[in-house]
Amino acid sequence: MKKIAVWLLLILLVVSCLPAQAATPYRTYTQGADRDLVETQTAYEPIRTMIRFGEETLKMPQDMRMGPDGYLYIADNGNKRILVIDTEGNFIREIVDKKNMKSPQGVFVDDNLNVYVADDKARAVLVYDKDGNFVMEYVKPTHQLFGDTAPYVPLKVVLDKRGNLYIVSKGNTNGIVQISPVGGGEFLGYYGANNSRISLLTHIRRFIFGENSSAVGEIVPISVKNLAIDQKGMVYTVTEAADESALRRLNVAGKSTMTPEWWVELNSAVAVNSSNSIFTANANGTIMEYTSEGDLLFVFGANDAQSEQRIGMFKSVTGLVATDDYTIYVLDATLNSIQVLKPTEFTDLVHQAFTLFQEGKYAASKAPWTEVLRMNSLFTYASTGLGEALYREGNYEEAMEAFRNGGYRQGYSDAWWEQRSNLLHANMSTAIYVFVGLIVLHLIIKKLDKKFRILNPLRFLKEKISSIKLVREVSWSTMMLKNPYDACYGIKREKRTSWLSAIIMLLAFFVLHVVNKYFAGFLFKMMPDGYYELLNDFLVVFGAFLLLTICCYLVCTITDGEARFKDIFIGAAYALIPMIIFLPIKLLLTNVLTFNEQFFITMIDVVSIGWTALLIVLMLMYQNDYTLKQTFKTIFLTLFCVLVVVALLVVMYMLISQLVDFVVSIYGEVVYRFVKRV
């Protein structure tokens, strides 16, 4: 036993001394059903870092492409060369041109292995043959449409199948410079310029000073940072902006054909593989993978802010290559390295399902999609893919469930359209029989009642209920629909209503609002399933109602209004009757209609809100004996008063928060000094 114990101790000691396998230094996220980011399995694992290539090293590399020969071509800016290596990091050759190459910023390799180098200091795109011999250069275009003052400082370059060059020029906000190889470089025009971003402050300045005023300042679009091109000639661009221009796919006309829902700022590199999967990286090391349609698959990567130099962490990403087998090569200008990332088994399964689906093999894609969901039920793109496969099989009910899990509303709408059509066809005869039966039953009951008065108990019950004071007060709200003037007169002069009846009307509106918010049909519900914020809803509805009525009453008192606060409060509550009537109808329709009939939902919103607003205007006019002009003046002043009150509340909240923070910090300091003395 002693020997066994000794051996066990030795084994434990040896195991403890072994180097531990470093975990991936970043988390991986994907897009959730509600278009938020949710954590998922690791998508890509860093497998190695390449720093030395034979006897060669990098110095501030700025770009990297993979040539048709399978080699990596690197714009090694600090060493003023193009370094060519294989995917294992072995040195192949270098292109050095002391005469022409001064500062290589971008590189591209065409099908003939000609190398194009964007050189900012040389102010040209340099061309070398496959042996590294200088062939020609593309200097600044002399065409008048280019512009005499437009800068030509090439940073990145790609070529299409026709040999046309797409050049990113530093500081040129007109767009990508497009040059034809004909005649040594014919300027074809600017291509794919980003839209100008105009802030709210700029809009205000324009309104006050005019569009051409110097006070407005110059409005220019943000420049493209990097670009790539796929096998079909579609150009992909990234910018450092945190808006829709962060990633764009441009067609022949230079128009964007893709708007991803997720992006990050400071994008510095983009790559596309043969499956048209899109990869972007920002300077801080966040890498994103998109499908060919711009749907987000994965977000991963980490910034090496503390200089840990761990594999999988980046300092300054300047180049990105994605191969056909989804291996990713990441070029880092600060670390002077290339990191290699491989997809995990989970990611391979996602790509397999995605490829089968793209090829139209929907039945075959079901199994991998299902396996992906088994591994991660929150991976919504798998739910969407499974839903598409089920939809094309005609299994609309299960497709609806999959689309709902994936948060894909358009797919759910299409599947529900087909499922609803099938249900109508299957139950049409039953519905007709039921409808005819109800009509016959109604006629029979009507005839029996006329002869035997069988409905007298119901009439008696109705009279009893109607005689209740509170019921009469609540039912007075219907008068707002028939005759707003008589309704307001009854509220103000005849005491047809009470505080309690107004509160009941307000509660009815609140309940219907909450039910519509959380239990509307999936297509039209804006809140995530299972997410409730009832306290916030209560405070918003009742707080807004009280604030508006109080401010309105205060304004009426200084504008010679005749209404009491009670009259305004009850009148405003009773003016909600159109919305109280239409909200249940809207709830029913949201659970029945598809996006094709969305017009009916919009129409109900417009009618109910517009009708309520009209009743509020008439109520204020009749209650205060105002003219229409005075009424609108009162409404404008009320809204202004509300803005002032809200601003004061915000200021008070900020001051109180600062006071609390100050007291807490003083208390903490006192406790710290007391403990230190003790």
Sequence and secondary structure as in RCSB ss.txt:
>XXXX:A:sequence
MKKIAVWLLLILLVVSCLPAQAATPYRTYTQGADRDLVETQTAYEPIRTMIRFGEETLKMPQDMRMGPDGYLYIA
DNGNKRILVIDTEGNFIREIVDKKNMKSPQGVFVDDNLNVYVADDKARAVLVYDKDGNFVMEYVKPTHQLFGDTA
PYVPLKVVLDKRGNLYIVSKGNTNGIVQISPVGGGEFLGYYGANNSRISLLTHIRRFIFGENSSAVGEIVPISVK
NLAIDQKGMVYTVTEAADESALRRLNVAGKSTMTPEWWVELNSAVAVNSSNSIFTANANGTIMEYTSEGDLLFVF
GANDAQSEQRIGMFKSVTGLVATDDYTIYVLDATLNSIQVLKPTEFTDLVHQAFTLFQEGKYAASKAPWTEVLRM
NSLFTYASTGLGEALYREGNYEEAMEAFRNGGYRQGYSDAWWEQRSNLLHANMSTAIYVFVGLIVLHLIIKKLDK
KFRILNPLRFLKEKISSIKLVREVSWSTMMLKNPYDACYGIKREKRTSWLSAIIMLLAFFVLHVVNKYFAGFLFK
MMPDGYYELLNDFLVVFGAFLLLTICCYLVCTITDGEARFKDIFIGAAYALIPMIIFLPIKLLLTNVLTFNEQFF
ITMIDVVSIGWTALLIVLMLMYQNDYTLKQTFKTIFLTLFCVLVVVALLVVMYMLISQLVDFVVSIYGEVVYRFV
KRV
>XXXX:A:secstr
 HHHHHHHHHHHHHHHHS      SS EEEE TTSSEEEES  EEEEEEE EETTEE SSEEEEEE TTS EEEE
EGGGTEEEEE TT  EEEEEE TTT S EEEEEE TT  EEEEETTTTEEEEE TTS EEEEE     TTT SSS
   EEEEEE TT  EEEEETT TT EEEEESGGGTEEEEEE        HHHHHHHHHH TT TTT         
EEEE TT  EEEE S SSGGGEEEE TTS B    S   SSEEEEEE TT  EEEEETTS EEEE TTS EEEEE
 EE TT    TTEES EEEEEE TT  EEEEETTTTEEEEEEE HHHHHHHHHHHHHHTT HHHHHHHHHHHHHH
 TT HHHHHHHHHHHHHHT HHHHHHHHHHHT HHHHHHHHHHHHHHHHHHHHHHHHHHHHHHHHHHHHHHHHHH
HH TTHHHHHHHHHHHTSHHHHHHHTTHHHHH HHHHHHHHHTS    HHHHHHHHHHHHHHHHHHHHHS TTT 
 S TT   HHHHHHHHHHHHHHHHHHHHHHHHHTT    HHHHHHHHHHTTHHHHHHHHHHHHHHTT  GGGHHH
HHHHHHHHHHHHHHHHHHHHHHHHT  HHHHHHHHHHHHHHHHHHHHHHHHHHHHHHHHHHHHHHHHHHHHHHHH
HH 
